């Protein structure tokens, strides 16, 4: 599953100064992988109408990502909200990157 690769990368690298942006990445699949932990600076974005959801639970079970931020969008497009760049998530992601 391609969507989970950034989370697995964050977990395995254990680097404090790497930035990760997760777009619609967290869902029920995580419960089957309790060893996953977030590391680095993490931004999570999810669509409220999608089957994916907040990564907050994963962040809380992690010893501590360097930083964790998250926001949701509500376009009604489910997972399709991330198929093309959309101002609803692109601009906030760019602002987070430039911080």
Secondary structure, DSSP 8 states (H G I E B T S, - for coil): -GGGHHHHHHHHH--TT-EEEEES-BSGGGGG-TT----SEEEEEEETTSS-B-SHHHHHHSS--SEEEEEEE--S-GGGGGTS--HHHHHHHHHHHH-
